Amino acid sequence: MSALPEFIIRRALPSDLSALCNLLNDYYTEWDIWLRDPPEKTAADLAHPQLGFFLAEIDGTPAGCVLLRPLPAIGLATECKRLYVAPEFRGHGLAAKLMDAAETQARHVGLDWIYLDSRSEMTTAIALYQRRGYEEIKRFNDNAEAAIFLRKRLIE
């Protein structure tokens, strides 16, 4: 793994909507995702006061993102979605840094659990989640594209 260029991970702002939509469009295309959020949904997720998107930037260029959404059906939980790092920025551990930020924020707002789902072919992401302590569980949502469901307890 080569040295990580200068990067920042931060809560995304409404002014980041265009950059996030571009990253998400690349994600949808790369993985042939057919359940795509329209820009209005992305804007609503972005505006969440406690959760929302985190954006990774390398030398000022948007390089990746991750989203925390409310999960009202499960108490004290959030759902992690849309973890993506642009191909040219992979290999530097940026996905792990994005997950660090998401997990830290979820703890900060008093949540106990992060749930997520994945497609079975997303093996690199699944391996990352498992290394981070996410455990496989039964289906918790109706995402027809997902085959694997995981959760992590954030508090001991």
N, C-alpha and C positions, 0 to 999 in steps of 0.2 A: 504494500500500500504506500503510495507516495504521500509526501507532506501535504497537509490540508492548507490550501490558500487561505488568505484572510477571509473570515466569514462572520456573519452575525445571524442569530436566530431571535426573532422577535414576534410579538403579537402583531398580526396584520391589521392594518387600518383600512377604513373605507376607501382611502385614496389608492390602496393596493388592489382594488377589484380587477382592473384590467390585467395586471400581472398575474393574479391568481387564476383568472379565467384562461389566460394563455397556458399556464402550467397545467390546469385541469384538462384543457382540450388536448394537450400532448399526452397526458395520462390516459384519457378516454381512447385516443387513437392508438397508442402503443399497445394497450391491453384489450382493444376492441370491446370496450364497455358500452353497453347499450342502455343502461339505466343512468342517464346523464342529468345532472342538475342544471336547470336553466340559470342564466346570470342572476335572475331575481332571487332564486334560492341561495345562490352563493353569496349575494349581497346580504340576505337575511342572516345567514350563518356568520358572516363577517361581522355583523353588527351586534352579535350576542355580547352582553356586558361582561360575562365571566368566562365563557368558553370561546368558541370561534376558531379562526385559523391562526396558525403559526407559519411564518415565512422564513426561509433560509435565503440569505443573500451572500454571494461570493463576489468580492470586489464590486459591490453595488448592483450585481445582476441577480435577479430572482433565480434561485437554483432548486428550490424544493418547497414543499408545504405539507402540512398535516392539519386535520380538522378535528375538533372536539364538539360534538353535538349533544344536546340534552337527551336523556333516555328516560322519559317520565314513567315508563312502564316498570322500571326497576329502580327501587329506592337507592339513593346515594350513589348513583352510577352515571357515567357518561359513555357515549359511543365514539370511538376513534375511527375516522374515515379519511380517505383520500391521501394517505401517505404516499408521496411521490418525490423523487429526485430526478431531475433532468439527466439524460444519459451522459452528457459531457461533464457532469459534476459527480458521478458515481465513483466509488472506490476510496472515498475519504472519510467514511463513517458519518456522513451527513444525516442519513435516515435515523441513526441512533441518537444523534443530537436533537433532531426534531422530536423524537419520542421522549427524550429527557425533558424537553420543554413542555410537552403535552402532559406528561405524568406529574411534573412539578406543579403545573397550573391546576390540574385536577385535585391534587392534595391541598393546594393553597385555598381552594374554594370549598374544602370540606367533603370531597367525595371519597368514597371507599373503594370503588371499582371502576375499571375501564373495560368495556366490552368492545369487541371488533369482529368483523367477518372478513373472509378472503376467498378468492377463487383458488382452486387447488393448484393451478399452474404458477401462482405467484410464490414459488418456493423460496426465493431469497427473502422476501418479506416474512413469510411464515417462520423461517429459521430465525430471523431477527426477533420476532415476537416470542418464540419459544426460549431463546437465550435470555430474554428479559423477564422470564417468569410467567408468561401467559400460558394458560392451560386450556386444553380443548374441552368444550362443553357442548351441550345440545343446542340446536337452533334456538335463537332468541329473537329473531326478526323474520320478516317475509322477503328478504332480498333474494330474488330468484337466481341471481348470478353467483351467489356465495355457496360454497360447499364446506367451508371450515369456519367454525365459530370458537372464539377464544375469549378469555377474560383474565384479568390480573387484579388481585387485591392490593390496594395501595397502602393500607395501614397494617401494622402487625398486631 
